[in-house]
Amino acid sequence: MKISIELVVLGLVSLPGVIAWGELGHYTTAYLASYFVSNSTEAYLKDLLGNKNDDYLAGISTWADGFAHTHKGNYTRGWHYIDAHDNPESEKCNVDYERDCKEGGCVISALVNMTDLALDSQTSEKDHQFAVKMLVHFIGDLHQPLHNEDIAQGGTQLSVKWEGDESKLHKVWDTLIPEKFTEHLHSRRNRRALEWAQELADEISNGKFAGEKDSWLKDFDPSDSFNTVMKWSNEANDFVCDNGKTFHHFNNFLL
């Protein structure tokens, strides 16, 4: 049985705007996606992943991070981002695949290749599992603007102040902002992610994002994963361009 192409749309039906992604963010993205996949896709994925519970996607959403830090998975470390060598300071931002994707691969090539693998009816169940784990994680990574930018090594070398404490911008965006934004929810991270996803699903279906959700699928072409993923990457990269002058002129600034 082939996996539905709907899996590739997880990023589009995930958190509105761009809020990404440490553990809490990945869990939330995956939980939220589970509200919008079809019943047939849900049944297939639960069977493939051997998990009949509601966390069948959330439970694998951070697997790719752990795998990348093993000897066996070290070759995938560069698959989580693409270093756009553009110029945010002058507001000339873009992602150029030929210029920016390294020889060992990047998040663009990883998503395209894992989509092909997931849709290949001739490959093994083990390979399908691998592809799904990678897709769920990398779609979250792709929607993190700093995973689509080379400036200050994706913000990992840019010091900022967050609530009076110094941190790196990448960590603030990945982890600290989502945790602050969800302080009113359950203290356990997995449960907090589920509750946040429920709130967002309601907003997408019936609330403030209901009028926008159809536009999120504009220009989406399930038969052309490369151009679809490039569109997502450039949209995320645009957020960096909006703030590029701030990044350049202030090595430390207050959030």
C-alpha positions as CSV (number, residue, x, y, z in Angstrom):
1,M,0.0,0.0,0.0
2,K,1.3,3.4,-0.9
3,I,1.3,6.3,1.5
4,S,-1.0,9.2,0.7
5,I,0.7,12.3,-0.6
6,E,-1.1,14.2,2.1
7,L,1.8,13.5,4.4
8,V,3.8,16.0,2.4
9,V,1.2,18.7,3.3
10,L,1.9,18.4,7.1
11,G,3.8,21.6,7.1
12,L,1.1,23.6,5.3
13,V,-1.5,22.6,7.8
14,S,0.8,23.0,10.8
15,L,1.2,26.0,13.0
16,P,0.0,29.2,11.3
17,G,2.8,31.6,10.6
18,V,6.2,30.3,11.5
19,I,6.8,29.0,15.0
20,A,9.5,26.3,15.2
21,W,11.0,24.0,16.5
22,G,12.5,22.4,19.5
23,E,10.9,19.3,21.0
24,L,7.7,21.1,22.0
25,G,7.4,22.6,18.5
26,H,7.9,19.3,16.7
27,Y,5.4,17.5,19.0
28,T,2.9,20.2,18.4
29,T,3.3,20.2,14.6
30,A,2.9,16.5,14.5
31,Y,-0.2,16.5,16.7
32,L,-1.7,19.3,14.7
33,A,-1.1,17.4,11.4
34,S,-3.0,14.4,12.8
35,Y,-6.1,16.5,12.9
36,F,-6.0,17.1,9.1
37,V,-4.8,13.9,7.5
38,S,-7.5,11.6,6.0
39,N,-8.8,8.6,7.8
40,S,-7.1,6.3,5.3
41,T,-3.8,8.0,5.8
42,E,-4.1,7.9,9.6
43,A,-4.9,4.1,9.5
44,Y,-2.0,3.4,7.2
45,L,0.5,5.4,9.3
46,K,-0.7,3.9,12.5
47,D,-0.2,0.4,11.0
48,L,3.2,1.3,9.5
49,L,4.5,2.8,12.7
50,G,3.0,0.2,15.0
51,N,1.3,2.8,17.1
52,K,-2.5,3.0,17.4
53,N,-2.5,5.9,19.8
54,D,-3.1,9.6,19.1
55,D,0.7,10.3,19.3
56,Y,1.5,8.1,16.3
57,L,3.0,11.2,14.6
58,A,4.2,13.1,17.7
59,G,6.0,10.0,18.9
60,I,8.3,10.0,15.9
61,S,8.6,13.8,15.4
62,T,12.0,14.2,17.0
63,W,13.5,10.8,15.9
64,A,15.5,12.4,13.1
65,D,17.4,14.6,15.6
66,G,18.5,11.7,17.6
67,F,19.4,9.6,14.6
68,A,21.6,12.4,13.2
69,H,23.7,12.3,16.4
70,T,24.5,8.6,16.0
71,H,27.4,7.1,14.1
72,K,25.0,5.4,11.7
73,G,23.0,8.6,11.1
74,N,25.8,11.2,11.0
75,Y,25.4,11.5,7.3
76,T,22.0,13.1,7.8
77,R,23.1,16.0,10.0
78,G,23.1,18.5,7.1
79,W,19.6,17.4,6.1
80,H,17.9,19.6,8.7
81,Y,18.6,23.0,7.1
82,I,19.7,24.8,4.0
83,D,22.3,27.6,4.4
84,A,20.9,30.4,2.1
85,H,23.9,32.6,1.2
86,D,21.8,35.6,0.6
87,N,22.0,39.2,2.0
88,P,19.3,39.9,4.6
89,E,21.0,43.2,5.5
90,S,20.1,44.6,2.1
91,E,16.8,42.8,2.1
92,K,17.8,40.6,-0.8
93,C,16.7,37.3,0.5
94,N,16.2,34.1,-1.4
95,V,17.0,30.4,-1.3
96,D,18.9,29.1,-4.4
97,Y,19.1,25.3,-4.4
98,E,22.2,25.1,-6.7
99,R,24.0,27.7,-4.6
100,D,22.9,26.7,-1.1
101,C,22.4,23.0,-0.9
102,K,25.6,21.3,0.1
103,E,27.0,18.2,-1.6
104,G,25.9,16.0,1.3
105,G,22.3,17.2,1.0
106,C,20.1,19.7,2.7
107,V,16.5,19.9,4.0
108,I,15.2,20.5,0.4
109,S,16.8,17.4,-1.1
110,A,16.0,15.4,2.0
111,L,12.3,16.2,1.7
112,V,12.2,15.5,-2.0
113,N,14.1,12.2,-1.6
114,M,12.1,11.1,1.4
115,T,8.8,11.9,-0.4
116,D,9.9,9.7,-3.3
117,L,10.9,6.9,-0.9
118,A,7.6,7.1,1.0
119,L,5.7,6.9,-2.3
120,D,7.7,4.0,-3.8
121,S,5.5,0.9,-3.6
122,Q,8.6,-1.3,-4.4
123,T,10.6,-0.4,-1.3
124,S,10.5,-2.2,2.0
125,E,8.3,-1.4,5.0
126,K,11.5,-0.5,6.9
127,D,12.4,2.1,4.3
128,H,8.8,3.5,4.4
129,Q,9.1,3.9,8.2
130,F,12.4,5.7,7.8
131,A,11.0,8.0,5.2
132,V,7.9,8.9,7.3
133,K,10.0,9.6,10.4
134,M,12.2,11.9,8.3
135,L,9.3,13.7,6.6
136,V,7.5,14.5,9.8
137,H,10.6,16.0,11.3
138,F,12.0,17.8,8.3
139,I,8.7,19.6,7.4
140,G,8.9,21.1,10.9
141,D,12.5,22.1,10.4
142,L,11.8,23.6,7.0
143,H,9.3,26.0,8.5
144,Q,11.8,27.4,10.9
145,P,13.2,30.5,9.2
146,L,16.7,30.1,10.6
147,H,16.9,26.6,9.0
148,N,16.7,28.5,5.7
149,E,19.5,31.0,6.3
150,D,23.3,31.1,6.7
151,I,23.4,34.4,8.7
152,A,25.3,33.8,12.0
153,Q,25.1,30.1,11.2
154,G,21.4,30.0,11.3
155,G,21.3,32.2,14.4
156,T,23.3,29.8,16.5
157,Q,26.1,32.3,16.8
158,L,23.9,35.4,17.4
159,S,23.6,36.3,21.1
160,V,20.3,37.8,22.3
161,K,18.7,38.5,25.6
162,W,15.5,36.6,26.5
163,E,13.7,37.7,29.6
164,G,17.0,39.1,31.0
165,D,19.2,36.1,30.2
166,E,21.6,35.7,27.4
167,S,20.9,33.0,24.9
168,K,21.4,32.2,21.2
169,L,18.7,33.4,18.8
170,H,18.3,29.9,17.4
171,K,17.5,28.4,20.8
172,V,15.1,31.3,21.6
173,W,13.2,30.7,18.4
174,D,13.3,26.9,18.6
175,T,12.5,26.4,22.3
176,L,12.1,29.4,24.5
177,I,9.4,31.3,22.6
178,P,7.1,28.2,22.2
179,E,7.6,27.3,25.9
180,K,6.7,30.9,26.9
181,F,3.8,31.0,24.6
182,T,2.3,27.9,26.2
183,E,2.9,28.5,29.8
184,H,-0.9,28.4,30.5
185,L,-1.1,24.8,29.3
186,H,-0.1,21.5,31.0
187,S,3.4,21.3,32.5
188,R,4.3,18.0,30.8
189,R,5.7,18.8,27.4
190,N,3.9,16.0,25.5
191,R,0.6,16.9,27.0
192,R,1.3,20.6,26.5
193,A,1.9,20.0,22.8
194,L,-1.4,18.1,22.5
195,E,-3.3,20.9,24.2
196,W,-1.7,23.5,22.0
197,A,-2.4,21.5,18.9
198,Q,-6.0,21.3,19.9
199,E,-6.3,25.0,20.3
200,L,-4.7,25.7,17.0
201,A,-6.8,23.1,15.2
202,D,-9.9,24.9,16.4
203,E,-8.5,28.2,15.2
204,I,-7.8,26.7,11.8
205,S,-11.1,25.0,11.4
206,N,-13.5,27.5,12.9
207,G,-11.5,30.5,14.3
208,K,-9.2,33.3,13.2
209,F,-7.3,31.2,10.6
210,A,-10.4,29.7,9.0
211,G,-10.4,32.3,6.2
212,E,-6.7,31.7,5.5
213,K,-6.4,27.9,5.4
214,D,-7.3,27.4,1.8
215,S,-4.7,29.9,0.7
216,W,-2.0,27.8,2.4
217,L,-2.5,25.2,-0.3
218,K,-2.1,27.7,-3.1
219,D,0.4,26.5,-5.7
220,F,0.8,23.2,-3.9
221,D,1.5,20.5,-6.4
222,P,1.7,17.0,-5.0
223,S,3.3,15.8,-8.2
224,D,6.1,18.4,-8.0
225,S,7.6,18.0,-4.5
226,F,10.8,20.0,-5.4
227,N,9.1,23.2,-6.4
228,T,6.6,22.9,-3.5
229,V,9.3,22.5,-1.0
230,M,11.3,25.4,-2.5
231,K,8.3,27.6,-2.2
232,W,8.0,26.7,1.5
233,S,11.7,27.4,2.0
234,N,11.6,30.8,0.4
235,E,8.5,31.7,2.4
236,A,10.4,30.9,5.6
237,N,13.5,32.7,4.4
238,D,11.5,35.8,3.8
239,F,11.0,36.1,7.6
240,V,14.8,36.4,8.0
241,C,14.9,39.1,5.3
242,D,12.2,41.1,7.3
243,N,14.6,41.2,10.3
244,G,18.0,41.0,8.6
245,K,19.0,44.6,9.3
246,T,18.3,44.0,13.0
247,F,20.5,40.9,13.0
248,H,23.3,42.8,11.3
249,H,23.4,45.9,13.4
250,F,22.8,44.4,16.9
251,N,24.9,41.5,18.1
252,N,22.9,41.6,21.3
253,F,19.3,42.8,21.5
254,L,16.4,42.4,23.9
255,L,13.5,40.1,23.2
